[in-house]
Amino acid sequence: MTFPAELKQIPHWVVWRLEERKGKPTKVPYRADGNGPAAVDQPESWATARQAYDRAQNNGYSGFGFVVTKDDPYCGIDLDHCRDAQTGVVEPWAQDIVEGFESYTEVTPSGTGLRIWIKGVLPPGGNRKGNIELYDRDRYFTATGKHLAGSPEDVEERQEALEAFHARLFNVPASSAKETNTPPALTTYEIIRRASAAENGPKFDRLMRGDRTGYTSDSEADLALCGILAFWTSDAAQIDQIIRSSGLYRGKWTRTDYAQRTIAKALQETRERWSGGETGGQIKRLTLVPDQTPRPTIEIYSAAELEGAEIPQARAVVPGLIHVGLNMLAGKGKLGKSWIALNLALAVSTGGKALGNLPVQDGDVLYLALEDNKRRMQDRIQMLRDGPFFPRRLHVAHIWPKLDQGGHEAIDDWLEKHPEASLVIVDVWKYIRHKRQRNANLYDEDYEHLVGLKAIAEARQVAMLVVHHTRKMAAEDAFDEISGSGAILAALDTCLILHRPRTEADGELWVTGRDIEEAHLAMRFEGGEWTLLGNASDVAVTKQRQKVTEVMASIGRPVTIREVTEVTGQSYKATKQLMFRMLTAGELHRSNSLYTLAVTSVTSVTPVTSVTSLPSVEEKVTEVTRFATRAPEGCPACGKPAFSWRGNQKRCHACGELYG
């Protein structure tokens, strides 16, 4: 099945079922989430292409379809009863139309019709005649992906061809199909003067001052102002000039693709144009830019008002580690920071477990893996995934503009299109941070470069995780090792510092933040996977217990405390206290001064399920966690030998299969 990628990226999809309505077979649209009928005027009833396709395949629906609206550039042209379903032969009249538009064309569900997809705005004057129908809004088209051989694979811009075809089909004289009496071009001053004096002048004035009241987003306000200007001029450069002089102008408009796309959409959707003559009303003087800088709203409250007030806690994406706001993971190079980032990304995008067994708040994830490529990303996801498929909700990019060159806006745009997002990961910070200015204050720069991301995270209620490096020199306080000025830690809501000796599997993670308790955690890195073991101090004691167990097992007979200390190198007093605790916990037996192992003894550390409720050292640990190794017989699914233990089963590093 082939279908244009650009349409698959737009969440305008529904499923449909062939039902009898009023005695006629009707393609009735339904929601892809299974919650009843869908409607072309209810965007909340639409879904992504993948969701609609999966629902249509597995739940008894007849197919899936795409909703066209006035807010998108697409138009569908249906040619009915023009194709032999058995031989695939297309009638000459229909073939001529297909070749005339030269855009993506597919076979309809019946097999006897064709549908041409183009970009264009349908002129007024009719949309159905004989076996031909044309719609560009308030309609859903069934989709099959059965590409008509010989037609392009992309949806092409065909406005002029659409206007000419529409004029021929509905016998509209060419002079009325397209205005031939072009009014004289207006100067920029005249456009502003006339627009301000028109009936919608107050609206124009508000937008020019930068007042976005009544609009759900900045982008919607941009389009509204462009739409007003498109009535007065079709010159894109002139519209751009006026926008840049308005109060709506901001960094996002400097992105050429955004500005051009917004202006083009306004020009397409504006069906009426100024035809000459004056507008009524008194001409008003207009200030092009706000006459004063907007001031923040000041709220002052008494402490008494806080008593009993219900104030929601900061939303946790990974409780105790990653919360809504600006988070940073820092450590030296090549210690496994990107493996932690990918572990978190996979867990959140699938609703699985992070770092072994930590619960997460699931949602869409944007992972800017700026030091990786597609091949490496494919290999790593293959190693770490738990399910049979790569997650749909994990979105990856390997190239991203710097924050002062459109990077902020690009992140915000993605979040606007993915309202269910929970996490954005920037790996690593140096690739998108602003270029440093000569003679600038380092503290001020570091702070300003981060607060933009912090503002986006808070406005969109997502967790922003920035991966960064630490200095080469160690510090008494782990958080002083962050590369850069002290402003970085000041700007963060949560900070995590990773330490791991380069040749060892075990590491440590220091955690601090505004809304979380400080923690010093023990971690283990095996075969690309990081596992949280528990509080570092508890884990250290547990490792000492494990060492005592191994020494006693190797001796193979009842032993004294002195014999254990001679092998472990620990002090007699410390070993005596430890073995007494093990005796109390039932891990050892004692007869006079000789100690023996109980049937159940400590073999390893159990991965924990919560940062905020870490197990104490007195709790028994029974699950064995082994280092990654190789199975002589290999994985039964793929034959690869490398595996790690998951409880009593082996997990293949290559395909994720559990066996043994």
LOLUMLUM-995708 format. One record per residue: residue in one letter; z, x, y of N, C-alpha, C in turn. Coordinates in pm, whole numbers, plus 50000, padded with zeros to 5 digits. Layout:
// residues N
aZXYZXYZXY
...
END
This chain:
// residues 660
m500005008449881500005000050000500005008850124
t499115005550219499025013050344499315003650459
f500125008250555500385000250674500685009750788
p500195006850910500385016051022501855019551044
a502125032451057503505037151072504165031451196
e503405029751305504025025051428504555010851415
l503905002451333504394988851313505634988851223
k505654998151127506804998851037508065003251111
q507905009751224509065014751298509685004151389
i509034992651404509514982151494510224971351413
p511464967751445512224958051365511854943551396
h510584940151374510094926651399509704919751268
w510374923051159509884918751028510694907150971
v509984898450898510584887150828509984886550688
v510534878050604509904875150474509434860650477
w508554857050385508054843250385507874838250242
r507924824950232507724818550102506754806950120
l505844805450027504864794550032505544781749985
e505684772150076506344759450046505494747850093
e505744736450037504994724550078505724717850193
r505084716450305505624709750422504624699150468
k505064686650471504214675350511502954674750427
g503134677750297502014676750205501044688350209
k501354698850284500464710350295501224723150260
p500574732550190501224745450163501414753150294
t502644757650318502984764150445503734777150418
k503394787550493504084800450481505314799850571
v506464796950513507704794950589508444808350602
p508764812750726509454825650745510944824550719
y511514835250659512944835950632513484849550676
r514784849850696515464862350732515514871750612
a515374884650640515404894450531516814896850478
d517844892250554519214893950505519674882350418
g518764872650394519074861450306519874850350371
n520024850750506520854840850575520034829750639
g519064824350564518344812650610517014815750676
p516434805450742515114806850803515104816850919
a513934822450946513724831051063512904823451165
a512924828151288512154821651395511564832151486
v510384829251542509694839051625510374840851760
d511264831751798511974833051925513444836951906
q513784841951786515154846051758515144860251701
p515174870351788515104884251740516204887851641
e517364880751651518444883851558518094880151414
s517024872151397516624868151261515574877551202
w515204888051276514214897551227514914909551164
a514154918251102514724929751032513754941451038
t514124952550975513244964050966512194961650858
a511154969650859510094968350758510644970850618
r511504980850606512054984150474512904972750420
q513734966650507514574955550463513724943650419
a512694940550497511834929250463511064931950334
y510574944050319509814947550198510704946450074
d511914951950082512824951449967513184937049932
r513464928750034513814914850009512644907349946
a511444909749995510264902849941509984906849797
q510264919549763509974924349629510954919049525
n512204917149564513244914949464513904901249468
n513494892349556514254879849570513384867349571
g512234867949508511454855949488510674851049608
y510484859349711509684855249825508214858649800
s507344852349878505904854349858505384866849926
g506074871450031505614883350103506454885750226
f505944894250314506664897550436505684896950553
g506214896350675505334894950791505924901250915
f505094902051020505454908751145505344898751261
v506384898451348506424889451462505844896451585
v504854890151649504314895651774504954888251890
t505274895651996505944889952112505264894852240
k505654888752349505104893052478505604906852519
d506664911452453507254924352487506674936052408
d505764933252314505114944352244503624943752273
p502884954452246501464954852285500504949352180
y500984943152072500124940251958499514926251963
c498324925551908497594912951897496944912551759
g497014900951694496394899351563495214889851570
i494144893351499492924885051496492664881251351
d492754868451320492554863451184491114858751164
l490494863451059489154859051021489294852550884
d489244839050879489474831750755488184829350678
h488304828150545487194824550457485954833150481
c486164846150482485064855250512484884866050405
r485684865350296485654875850195485724869850056
d484924875249966484974871149826486154878149760
a487134870349714488344876149658488074883949530
q487004880749457486704887549331485944900649354
t484904899949438484034911649457484434920149578
g485194914249672485574921549792484494921949898
v483394914849877482284914849974482674906750097
v482454912550216482784906050343481514900250403
e481594887950452480424881450512480004888850639
p478694888950666478164896850779478804893650913
w479054880750942479624877251073481014883551093
a481784883750984483124889750992483034904950999
q482094910850926481934925350928481564930151067
d480734922251137480354925951274481584926251367
i482494916351349483694915851433484604927751403
v484774930751274485614942151234485084955051295
e483774957151285483184969351339483254969751491
g483214957951554483294957551700484644961851753
f485734958151681487064961951727487464975951680
e486974980051563487234993451511488724997051522
s489564988851457491004991051452491494987451312
y492774990051285493314987551151493074973051108
t492494971350990492194958150935492684957650790
e493264946150753493744944550616493324931050559
v493394929950426493074917550356494294908550360
t494114895750386495224886350393495714882750253
p496894876250241497444873150109496524865350017
s495694856550072494804848549988493684856849926
g493394868349988492284876549941490954872349998
t490914860850067489644855650120489514857550271
g490524863350335490474865150479490784879450519
l490594882350647490894895550703491754893850827
r492554903950855493324904050979493124917451048
i492714916851174492504928851255493714930351346
w494314942251347495444945151436494944954151549
i495204949851673494814957951789495964958051890
k495824966451992496714965952108495944959552222
g496484948852276495804942052384496534929252420
v496294924252541496874911752588495804901052587
l496074890052517495094879352502494864872152634
p493614870952679493344863652804493624848752785
p493904841452892494104827052880492784820052849
g492914808052792491694800252769491434796652624
g492374798552533492174794652394492514805852298
n492944801952176493254812052075492804808151935
r492064797051921491614793051788490274785751797
k489354790051710488064783451704487434786151568
g487184775251494486584776751362487464784851269
n486894795451212487614804051118488284815951186
i488414815351318488964826651393490194822251472
e491264830151462492494827751539492944840951601
l493464839951723493954851751792495324848751853
y496304857551830497634855751887498214869251928
d498934869452041499614881752082501094879352113
r501584867152085502994864152110503384851352038
d504704849552021505274837251964504624833351832
r504414843351748503734840851620504134851751521
y504194848351394504354858951295503114859151207
f502664871051173501514873051085502014878150950
t501494872550843501774878350712501154892250707
a501764900950632501264914650619501174918250472
t500124925450436499944929250295499864944350275
g499394951550377499184965850360497944969050278
k497124958750247495894961050171494784964650269
h494684977250296493784982450398492324979950362
l491564974650458490124972550435489414986050444
a488794989950336488105002850330487085003950443
g487085015350508486135017850616486675015150753
s487765007650763488365005050893489395015950924
p489715018451053490705028751088492075025551027
e492905035851015494235033950960495295032151068
d494895032851195495825031251306495465019051389
v496465013551459496235002351551495765008251683
e494575004351727493955010551845494065001451968
e494015007652087493985000352213492584994452232
r492474981052243491154974552251491174963152352
q491734965252471491834954652570490454949752616
e489564959052650488234954852698487464947552590
a487534952452466486834945752357487404931752334
l488724930252349489354917252331488904907452438
e488854911952562488424903052671486974898752653
a486114908052614484704904652594484534895152476
f485224897652365485134888952248485654874952279
h486784874252351487374861452387486424853352476
a485764860152571484834853352660483664847552582
r483124855152484482004850052402482444838552313
l483634839852252484104829952156484364816452220
f484944816652341485324804152406484414800652524
n483234807152528482224804152631482794804952772
v483624815052796484174817252929483184825853006
p482694821553123481764829853200482354843553228
a481514853453221481984867153242482674868753376
s482204861553479482794863153612484234858253616
s484564848153529485934843353528486774850353425
a486114856353323486874863753223487504876153284
k486814881853380487374893753446487014893153594
e487984893953676487774892453820486814903053872
t485784898353941484804907853994485024910554142
n485684901254211485924903254353487244910954371
t487164923854367488354932154375488834932854519
p490104929054543490614929754679490754944254724
p490814946454854490974960254902492314965954858
a492324978954833493554985554790494554985654905
l495814983554871496884983654971497554997354974
t498015001055091498795013355101500175010855041
t500895021555012502245020254957503135012455053
y503005015155182503805007955281503494993055276
e502184989555266501794975555265502314968455139
i502284975455026502794969354902504264965854917
i505054975254969506484972854985506724961755087
r505964961755196506124951555300505824937655245
r504714936355174504304923355122505234918755009
a505604927954919506484924254808507844919754859
s508334925954964509624922355021509584908755089
a508394904955139508264892355211507874880755121
a507544883454995507094873054903508254864354858
e507954853754782508994844554735510024851654649
n509564861254570510524868754487510994881454557
g510874881454691511284893054770512734897154751
p513694887554747515094891654725515294899254594
k514594894854491514684901854362514114915954375
f512974917154442512344930154465513274939354543
d513894933854648514804941854730515974947154648
r516544938554564517694942754484517314954154389
l516174952754324515734963154231515444976154305
m514844975254423514544987254500515814994454544
r516894986754565518164992954602518894998554481
g518374995754361519035000754240520004990854179
d519984978254223520884967954171520294962454041
r520954965053929520464960653797521124947753750
t521794940753839522484928353802521514918553736
g521934913153622521094903453553520224909353444
y520234922653430519424929253328520334935753225
t519934934953100520774940052992520694955152976
s519704961553038519574976053026518814981553146
d518934994553167518175001153274516674999853249
s516275000853123514855000053090514284986353126
e515074975853104514614962353138514434960953289
a515344966853367515214966553514513984974353558
d513714985853496512524993753528511264985353509
l511204978553394510014970553363509854959053462
a510974953053503510904941853598510324946353732
l510774957853782510254962753909508784966653896
c508424972953785507014976353762506164963753755
g506724953053697505974940453687505684934453824
i506664935153915506424930154051505354938454120
l505434951554107504464960354172503064958654112
a502994955353980501694953853915500924941953969
f501614932254031500924921254096500134926154217
w500674936354286500084940954411499104952454392
t499254959954284498344971354262498224974254113
s497044978554073496844982653933496784997953923
d497115004554033497115019154037498445024353981
a498415030153860499625034853794500335045553876
a499555054453939500145065154019500905059554139
q500365048754197501015042654312502335035754271
i502315029154156503545022954104504585033754077
d504155044654017505075055753987505705061154115
q504905062654220505395067754348506485058754405
i506275045554396507255036154452508535036154369
i508415036854237509595037354151510435049654184
r509765060854207510495073254238511215072654373
s510795063554460511465062154589512545051254586
s512705044654471513645033454460514995038054409
g515955028954416517285031854364517355031954213
l516315027354144516285027653998515905041353945
y515355049754030514875062753983516035071253931
r515855076653811516865084953746516155094753655
g516935102853585516365113353502515395108453396
k515665096653341514815091553234513375089653280
w513205086053408511855083653460511025096453464
t511675108053464510925120653465510245123353331
r510635116053228509925117053100508585110053113
t507525117753108506175112353131505855101053035
d506235102552908505905092252811506595079052844
y507855079652891508575067352923507965060653047
a507715068353151507165062753274505785056553248
q504915063753179503575058653153503615046153066
r504495046252965504585034752876505085022352949
t506065024153036506625012753110505605006953207
i504905015553280503885010853375502745003953301
a502295009953190501195003853114501574990053062
k502804988653015503264975652965503294965353077
a503754969353195503794960153309502384955753349
l501444965153351500074961853387499444952453284
q499774954453157499224945853052499774931753061
e501054930553090501704917453088501484909453216
t501064915953323500854909053451499464902653451
r499424889653435498124882753423497594878153558
e498454877253657498004873553791498024885953879
r497024887253964496914898554055496724893454197
w497164901454290496914898054431495424897854456
s494944887054516493504885454537493114886554683
g494024891454764493724892554906494504882154985
g494634884055114495344874455198496804878255214
e497474871255306498874873955336499774865055251
t500994868855240502004860355177502834854255286
g503414842755255504224836255356505564842855374
g506254839055479507614844155498507664855355600
q508824857355651509014867655753509114881455687
i508414891055742508454904655690509804910855723
k510424916655618511764922355636511714937455629
r512634943755698512754958355692513454962055561
l512934971955490513454975655359513864990355356
t515044992955308515485006755286515135010555143
l514415021555125513905025154993514995030454901
v516025036454953517075041954867518395035854909
p519365035454819520655029754856521235036754977
d521805028755067522335034855189523715040855167
q524285039155050525545045655020525645047754870
t526355057854831526525060954690527435050454626
p527025044754510527875034854443529245040954412
r530275033254437531625038154414532215031254290
p533005038654212533595032554092534605021854129
t534725011954042535715001554063537105007154032
i538025005454126539375010554110540254999554053
e540945002753945541884993253884543264999653881
i544224993053941545604997753942546464987153874
y547284991553781548154982153711549554988053702
s550524979553681551904984253666552184987153520
a553154995753495553534998953358554014986653285
a554634977153358555124964953294553994956853232
e552784957853293551644950453240551214955553103
l551554968153073551174973752944552034968352831
e553244963752867554154959052763553574946752694
g553374947752567552844936452489551344934852499
a550664943052582549204941752593548534946352464
e547534939052420546794942752300545604951452339
i545744964252318544694973852352544154979752223
p542884977852194542344982752066542404997952055
q542685002751936542705017051911541275022451910
a541145035451934539825041751926539285040051784
r538035035751773537455033251641537245046451568
a537685046751443537545058751362536315057651274
v535475067951277534325068651186534755075351056
v535515086151066536205092150952537665093250995
p538535084050952539905083651001540615097150992
g541225100951105541965113451110541125125551143
l539785124051142538905135351171537905132551282
i537115121951268536035118951361536215104851415
h536395103751548536585090851612535495088751718
v535395076251766534455073251874534775082151994
g533755088152050533925097552160533245110652127
l533665121252195533035134352178533875143052085
n533285146951974533945155351874533195168551860
m533905179151824533245192051803533745198351674
l532825204151598533135212251480532675226451511
a533615235851515533275249551552533715259251442
g532975269951427533295280251329532285291451339
k532555302351271531625313451273530345309751198
g529295317751221528015314951159528035316351008
k527265307950940527045308650794528325306550713
l529245298350765530445295150687530365281550620
g529315273750653529165260650591529375248950685
k529295251350818529475240250913528395229550894
s527145233850873526065224150857526225216150728
w526835222150627527105214650504528135203750530
i529145206650612530125196350649529425185250727
a528585189050823527875179150904527015170050817
l526285175850723525435167650636526285159050543
n527405164450495528315156550412528765144050488
l529165145750614529595134450696528445124750721
a527255130150749526095121750777525735113050656
l525735118950538525405111450417526465100950388
a527735104450405528805094850377528735082850470
v528545085250600528515074250696527265065650677
s526125071950652524865064350638524805056350509
t525625059750411525625052250285526895044150264
g527895045950351529165039250331529935045250216
g529685058050185530345064750074531645071350116
k531945082650055533175090050084532815103550144
a533605107550244533375120450312534345130850258
l533855143050247534675154550208535485151650082
g534835145549986535475142649859535845128249843
n536885123449915537365109849895537805102750022
l537385107350140537815100950263536945088750293
p537545077250324536755065350360536095067250496
v534995060250521534265061450647533905047750699
q533545047250827532965035250888531445036850879
d530795028850795529365030750772528545026450894
g527345031750903526445028451012525255037751014
d524335035351106523185044151121523645057651176
v522955068251136523315081851178522075088951231
l522215095451344521185104251397521675118551380
y520955126451300521355140251273520305149651332
l520655156451440519765166251503520005179651435
a519285182151327519445194451248518515205051306
l518915210951417518025219151498517845233251446
e518625237151346518445250251283517795248951145
d517445236751104516885234450970515435229850981
n514825227650865513475222150858513435211650748
k512295205150733512195194050636512455198750492
r511935210250456512125214850319513595217150288
r514295224250380515705227050355516515214050357
m516165204950447516885192350452516675184250324
q515455184350273515175177250148516005183050034
d516065196250025516815202849918518305199549928
r518835199750048520275197550064520655182950036
i519845173650084520145159650055520055157149905
q519075163449841518935162049696520205166849625
m520815177449675522025182749613523235173849636
l523345167949756524575161249794524575146149774
r523415139949762523385125349756524085120249631
d524695108349644525385102049532524535091349465
g523675084649542522855073849488521505078649441
p520685069449384519365073249333518335075549442
f518595070649564517615071649672518205079049792
f517335085149869517755090949996518115079350091
p519165080850172519625069550256518635066050367
r518405053150384517515048450491518155049550629
r519475049050633520165048450762520445062250820
l520045072650750520175086250802518845090450865
h518855092850996517655096451071517795111051116
v516785119151090516865133551112515775138151208
a516115147451296515125153851384515425168851385
h514365176951390514525191451393514145197551527
i513565189451615513225193751751513735183251848
w514375187551955514925178152053514915184652190
p514595177052296514595183152430516005186552476
k516105196652561517405200052618517915188252699
l519215187652714519835175952776519325173452917
d519055184152994518575182253130517055180753137
q516405180053021514955178153017514595165552937
g515485155852939515225143252869516035141352742
g516865151352705517645150252582518665139152585
h519375137652699520335126752713519655113352692
e518555111352762517865098552757517315095752618
a516835106152549516285104252415517365099652318
i518565105352328519675100952243520045086452276
d520125083452404520505069952446519445059852403
d518175063552411517095054652367517225051552219
w517525062052139517675059751995518835050351967
l519945052252037521105043652018520825029352060
e520015027752165519665014252209518865006952101
k518025014452028517215008551922517975007151790
h519145013351781519945012851658521365008451693
p521544995651722522864990751765523944992151659
e523554994151532524544995651425524905010351401
a524535019151493524815033451475526315036151484
s526775045851405528175050151408528335064751447
l527305073051420527495087451434526215094251481
v526365103451577525275112351620525785126651604
i525015135051534525405148851511524405158151580
v524905167451660524075177551726524395190951661
d523465196351584523695208551507522555218451535
v522685227551630523905231551699523745229351850
w524915230751918525015227852060524085236352145
k523945249152112523195258252200521735254152215
y521185246552120519775243152125519465232152226
i520445224152265520135213352358520945214152488
r521895223452498522675224152620521785228452737
h522195225152858521445228952977521295244152985
k520255248353050520105262553079521105266453187
r521815277353164522835281453261522195285753393
q522855281953502522375285553635523025298553681
r522245306553749522765319153800523855316553904
n524935324053895526065323353988526835310153980
a526555301953877527275289353864528655291753803
n529585282653828530925283553772530875279753624
l531275289053536531165286953392531965274853346
y533185273353397534035262053359533375248753396
d532895247853522532265235453568531025232253485
e530215242453456528995240153378529315234953239
d530245241653169530585237353034531065222853033
y531875219453131532415205853136531315195653164
e530495198453265529435189153302528415187353190
h528135198053116527145197153009527625188152895
l528925187152876529465179052766529795164752806
v530195162552930530645149052967529495138952963
g528245143652975527115134452963527055128452823
l527235136952721527265132052583528485123152560
k529595126952619530825119052606530625105052664
a529935104152778529695091252841528815082352752
i527785088352692526925080652602527725075552483
a528545084352424529325080552307530265068952338
e530925069452453531855058752488531125045852522
a529995047052593529255034952629528675027952507
r528225035852409527595030252289528595028452175
q529855032852196530895031652094530485038251963
v530065050851974529715058851856530485072051862
a530535078851751531115092251747530005102351766
m530185111451861529235122251887529865135151833
l529255141251733529785153551674528865165151711
v529395174651786528645186351829529095198351747
v528165205151683528465217151605528285229451695
h529265238351694529275249551787529815261951716
h529705273351780530165285951721531495290351784
t532225298451709533435304651762533155319251794
r534065325451868533915339551902534125348251777
k533665360651786533855369951675535315373951659
m536015375151772537405379551769538315367651740
a539275369651649540235359151616541235357651730
a541905346051734542915343451836544155337851768
e545295339251837546535333951781546455318951765
d545845312151863545585297751856544125295951815
a543885289251703542525287751652541595281451753
f542105272451837541245265251931540815274152049
d541475285652065541045295152168539825303252123
e539395301252000538255308751949536915302351983
i536925290452041535675283652076534885292152174
s533605294252146532755302152234532485294552363
g532815300652476532645294152605533955293752680
s534005285652785535205284852867536165274352812
g537345273752873538345263852832537945249652864
a536875247752942536415234252975535885226952853
i535415234352754534865227852635535945219852564
l537085226152537538185219052471538695207652560
a538705209752691539185199452783538305186952779
a537005188752758536085177352759536105169552629
l536575175752520536485169552388537565159152366
d537235149052284538235139652235538875144852107
t538085151652024538585157251899537905170651875
c538665180251824538105193451795538535197851656
l537585203151579537845208351445537375222851440
i538245231851393537915246051380537925249651232
l536825255451186536695259051044536865274051026
h537725277950931537885291950890537615292750740
r536885303050700536715305650556536305320050537
p537055327750456536585341250423535215340350358
r534295348850401532895347250363532645347850213
t533495354750139533255356249995534115346849912
e534855337649979535745328649906535305314249921
a535755306049825535405291949828536365283849914
d537615288149923538615280449995538605283750144
g538785273450224538825275250368539895266550430
e539995267150564540995259450637540325252450755
l540835240650788540305232850898541465228850989
w541425233451116542415229451215541865217451293
v542695207451315542255195151380543205191751494
t542655188451610543455183451721542615173551800
g543285164551873542545154651950543445145552030
r542805137152111543555128052199544175116552120
d543445111552019543895099551948544225102051802
i544375114651762544695117651622545835127751617
e546505128051502547575137751485546995151451453
e547655161851506547195175351474547395178051326
a546475185651268546555188351125546015202251095
h546535208250989546035220950936545745218250789
l544455217650756544025212550626543405223550540
a543565222150411542935231250315541635224950266
m540585233150256539265228450216538745237150102
r537815231750026537155239649922535655237249930
f534885248149918533415247649929532815251849796
e532165242449727531565245149597530175239049590
g529185247249561527835242049540527315233649653
g527635237149777527155229549893528065218149934
e529085215049855529975203849885531335208749933
w531805202950042533135205450094534075194350046
t535255198150001536265188649957537565191450032
l538175180950086539465182150152540555181850046
l541365192350040542385193549936543735188049979
g544065189050107545355184250154545875192950266
n547155190850303547775199450403547765213850354
a547405222950442547255236950401548565242450344
s549705238850405550985244250356551295239050216
d551035226150192551295220550060550375226649955
v549125228349993548175234049899548545248349864
a549045255949963549445269749937550565270149833
v551555261049846552645260449749552115256449612
t551195246849610550625242349484549865253649415
k549195262049493548495273549435549495283349373
q550665284749438551685293449380552175287949247
r552325274749240552705268449114551645271149007
q550385269849049549295272048955549325286448902
k549635295848992549705309848952550825311948849
v551985305748872553095306848777552675301148641
t551985289648645551525283348520550585292548444
e549655298848518548675307548453549355319948392
v550355325548464551075337248413551825333848285
m552535322448287553305318448170552405315448052
a551245309348080550315306347971549735319047911
s549505329247997548925341747947549915349747863
i551225348847897552235355847818552415349147682
g552375336047681552345328747555553675327247484
r554775329247554556115327747495557085324447607
p558305320247575559305317847680559515330447764
v559625328647897559715340047988560895338448081
t561295349648141562335349448244561675349448381
i562455346448482561945346548619561465360548654
r562215370648611561865384448643560495388148588
e560175383448466558875386548406557735380348489
v557975368548542556945361948625556725369548754
t557805374048818557665381148946556945394448928
e557115400748812556455413548789554935412048786
v554465400248746553015397948740552485392448872
t553215383048932552715376449055552915385049179
g553915393949177554185402049295555025394949398
q555435382249372556265374649465557715379149451
s558525376449555559935380249551560665372049445
y561755377649397562535371049293563105357849347
k563605358049472564225346049529563205334749544
a562025338049597561005327749617560525322149484
t560355330849385559895326349254560955317649186
k562215321449201563295313449142563325299449202
q563165298449336563165285249401561975276849356
l560825283249344559625276049303559755270949159
m560225279449070560345275348930561415264748912
f562445264848997563455254248992562815240849029
r561945240749135561265228349174560335223549062
m559665233048996558785229348886559595223748769
l560795229348747561675224348642562125210048674
t562495207748801562925194448844561795184248832
a560555188748857559395179748850558925177548708
g559555184248611559165182148473558005190648428
e557635200648508556505209148472556935220948385
l558255224148386558785234848303559995229748224
h560275236648111561515234448036562305247548039
r563655246448035564485258448038565515257947924
s565645269147858566685270847756567405283847788
n568665282547833569395294047886568615299848004
s568175312147996567435318248108565945319348080
l565485312747974564065313547937563345300447973
y562145302048027561345290548072560085289247987
t559735276747958558475273847887557725262847962
l556385262147942555565251948006555765238347941
a555815227948022555825214347969554425211047920
v554275199447855552955195447803551975193647918
t552435187348029551595185248147552035195048255
s551105202748306551455212348410550365212648516
v550665219048627549725219448739548545228348704
t547345223148718546155231248694545335233048819
s545455224148914544655225149035545145215449139
v544395214249248544755205349358543875193049354
t544445181349372543665169049375543065166649512
p541745163649522541185159849652541895147549706
v542155147349837542915136449896541995125549947
t542575113749971541795102250014542065098250158
s542955105150226543255101850364543865113750435
v543375116550555543945127450634545325123550684
t545525110750709546785106150769547885103750667
s547555103950538548585102050434548365112250324
l548505124950359548275135650263549395136050160
p549095139150032550125139449929551075151149950
s552325149049911553295159949921553185168849800
v553755180749811553675190249703554455185449581
e555425176149599556235171549488555475161649398
e554345156249449553585146849368552845154249259
k552815148249142552115154649031550625154249057
v549955164649015548515165549029547915167248891
t547025158448855546505158748718545015161048711
e544295158248821542835159748814542445174348826
v541555179048743541125192948744539865194248826
t539855203448923538675206249002538245220548972
r537085222248913536625235548875535555240348973
f535345253448976534285259149057532935255748994
a531885255849080530545253149029530195263348922
t529565258748817529195267648707527835263548651
r527485268548534526175265748477526365260948333
a525645250348299525745244848164524635250848079
p524975256847965523945263147880522865253247840
e523285240647814522285230947766521485224747880
g521995225748004521285220248118521495205348133
c521085199948251521205185648279520235177848191
p520665166748129519765158948044518645152048122
a518845150448255517825143648334516735153148384
c517165165248431516175174248491516145188048426
g517135191048340517135203848270517745215348347
k518125213148477518695224048556520135226748511
p520575239448514521885242748458523075241448552
a522875242748685524005243348778524695229848790
f526035229748782526775217248795528155219948850
s528835209048897530235209348933530935198148857
w532245199748833532985189348763533365178248859
r533185165848818533685153948885534615146848787
g535925149548794536835144148694536495150348559
n536145141748461535805146548327534295147248306
q533515145548412532065145848400531465157048484
k530275161448444529545171648518528565164848614
r528435170348735527465165048831526415175648858
c525165172548823524065182048839523815184848986
h523695197549025523425201049164521995197449205
a521085197149111519675194849143519355180149166
c519825171349076519435157249085520605147749102
g521855152749093523015144149111523445136448989
e522785138448875523105131248753524515134748704
l525275124448660526575126548598526395126248448
y526945136148378526765136748232527915144248169
g527925144848036528935152547963530225144647941
END
